[in-house]
Amino acid sequence: MTPPRIAVLTGAGVSAGSGVPTFRDAAGSLWRQYNPQDLATPEAFQRDPVTVWEFYDWRRQLMADCQPNAAHETLAAMDAVLPDFTLVTQNIDGLHPLAGSKRILYLHGDIWNLRCTSCSYSEVNRQAPLDPLPPICPQCGEMLRPDVVWFGEALDLDILHQASVAFTLADIALVIGTSAVVYPAAQLPLNTLNRGGKLYEFNMERTPLSGLATATFLGPSEETLPRWWDERRQAWGL
């Protein structure tokens, strides 16, 4: 039996079992005297890059010891055996590649990637804490910034297009750990449904997407997703 084409959308919930603090957690209380949401903007970085980098360095240190959980590992296992598979993530925590996933589209970037504010230089850097701060581009000497999408910045249109195509062509869409109500990410699973595909949702509680889903699995995704995959893997002879 030929395995179906699968596209996956993940959000913060997939990393909850790994102890990753979400941006919402940080925003729930002031960081120093700052509202974190006010720091995650290009204007804040231009005005006070040191403070913005101190905030992101703090977040990197909180995430540094977090490890992939069974949901991340299951997605990596799917990536390894399915001929047509795309993982689209809203997370910046870097746990999907750490688990072994290869075919990943990052909607909001990756906190472990740094890119130059002036030239085309970029690097993967898992040093936490960073030194020096702010980090400096070895190519041109200007500042590096976190390679994440800040408030007020547009998503990468090429990545968004690739994600849209993947979900449009998918036979099965998986939505894991996200309410999928914020556009344009919210449109992705609808692309699969609109062409007659199936949608499976894995969340702690029902969402506005639940009424459209083929099935909704409630509970920690590190428990529900491996069970779902074991059943499908055997049915598909993988």
Stockholm file with secondary structure:
# STOCKHOLM 1.0

chainA/1-238         MTPPRIAVLTGAGVSAGSGVPTFRDAAGSLWRQYNPQDLATPEAFQRDPVTVWEFYDWRRQLMADCQPNAAHETLAAMDAVLPDFTLVTQNIDGLHPLAGSKRILYLHGDIWNLRCTSCSYSEVNRQAPLDPLPPICPQCGEMLRPDVVWFGEALDLDILHQASVAFTLADIALVIGTSAVVYPAAQLPLNTLNRGGKLYEFNMERTPLSGLATATFLGPSEETLPRWWDERRQAWGL
#=GR chainA/1-238 SS CCCCCEEEEECGGGGGGGTCCCHHHHHTSCBTTBCHHHHSSHHHHHHCHHHHHHHHHHHHHHHTTCCCCHHHHHHHHHHHHCSSEEEEECCCSCHHHHHTCCSEEESSEEEEEEEESSSSCEEECCCSSCSSSSCBCTTTSSBEEEEECCTTCCCCHHHHHHHHHHHHHCSEEEEESCCCCSTTTTHHHHHHHHTTCEEEEEESSCCTTGGGCSEEEESCHHHHHHHHHHHHHHHTTC
#=GC SS_cons         CCCCCEEEEECGGGGGGGTCCCHHHHHTSCBTTBCHHHHSSHHHHHHCHHHHHHHHHHHHHHHTTCCCCHHHHHHHHHHHHCSSEEEEECCCSCHHHHHTCCSEEESSEEEEEEEESSSSCEEECCCSSCSSSSCBCTTTSSBEEEEECCTTCCCCHHHHHHHHHHHHHCSEEEEESCCCCSTTTTHHHHHHHHTTCEEEEEESSCCTTGGGCSEEEESCHHHHHHHHHHHHHHHTTC
//
